[in-house]
Amino acid sequence: MAVIVALALGLGIGIGFAGAGLFGPPAIVSAPPAPAPSITVAPEGSDEAATIDLFGATRDSVVAISTSAAQRDLFGRSAGEVPLGTGSGWLWDAQGHVVTNAHVIEGATAASVQLADGRAFDARLVGADRLHDLAVLLIEGEELPAPLQLAAPEPPLVGSRVLAIGNPFGLDWTLTTGIVSALERELPGDQSGSIRQGLIQTDAAINPGNSGGPLLNSTGQVIGVNTAIYSPSGGSAGIGFAIPAATVARVVPELIRSGRYTPPTLGLVFDPRINAAINRQGLPGAVVLDVDRGSEAARAGVEPADLLRDGRVRPGHVVTALEGEPVATLDDLLGALDRHAVGDRVAVTFDTGGGEERTVDLPVLAGS
């Protein structure tokens, strides 16, 4: 082995000196031309070609979002802005409204939106809804990309092909593909005790930084807004969640119109903490704590619970079903009610006590 190493070293030295010209001009050896690079083109009409075309058609409408927070020194003086985080979003309309997640801009005092063509814009917050984890920003610029189209509110079929575009770990405009794995998934919300319901589960790789980006169907329509992952390691484990298009269609226009989203109501008042405590004692449903004066519910004779002097609650009417669908908790009721528009009429079933039930037709009202 020592001999072989020595020969190798000697050969190396000889070549080095020859290159320096100490032993005459180096030999010129003509090398054969390099083969032309092989370019693979996806067959026309194939799934691969469809994916390439879809990405090309939607990429420019997806944006990268960077947020920062103002800092102050010990004397309360401004100490500039520090980077806070990154996320994704997509263009909602031609006016420059950008849809993203509420948690992407949580705690931020400034946000920048970058387009795929390299242009960056300072963004203004239009409104945010933490309950559904949706937010709307506004950018102002000329010749903005075309907005993406929102899919119909009907839920997609499990097994449907989906594509996600976003900026995972800051790797801009990344495309991942997969299928709809399940529907009607639930996750804890940011607000204490709240549950986000009706989420789409997908195995398209979603990672930190994908938040707020679109989940697209095979025609390029937005069927959901990527919002969370389930991962013991912090990376993609093939279980991602998206806010469905039906929720986006209800919440985003209200955020643009008024800066906030208020869930609809039935003219009934509930308390999440009291209701959860009563549910834990074995009573299912949503316990009515108060009834708005002058509402149809009041005229229909819906009776609220009594608050006793010792702090206990004696239930009055308890909502047990909405439109025939069982209501086991207050979250069940609020989630089902949120899928209805103001002005709809719904059948509300109450447990009136003593094992008796009563169904009342009530209007869906705008929240206050």
Buried (B, 14 or more C-beta within 10 A) or exposed (E): EEEEEEEEEEEEEEEEEBEEEEEEEEEEEEEEEEEEEEEEEEEEEEEEEBBBEBBEBBEBBBBBBBBBEEEEEEEEEEEEBEEBBBBBBBBBBEEBBBBBBBBBBBEBEBBBBBBBEEEBBEBEBBBBBBBBBBBBBBBEEEEBBEBBEBBEEEBBEEEBBBBBBBBBEEEBBBBBBBBBBEBEBEBEBEEEEBBBBBBBBBBBBBBBBBBBBBBBBBEBBBBBBBBBBBBEEEEBBBBBBBBBBBBBBBBBBBBBEEEEBEBBBBBBEBBBEBBEEBBEEEBBBBBBBBBBEEBBBBEBEBBBBEEEEEEEBEBBBBBBBBBEEEBEBBBBBBBBBBBBEEEBEBEBBBBBEEEEEEEBEBBBBEEE
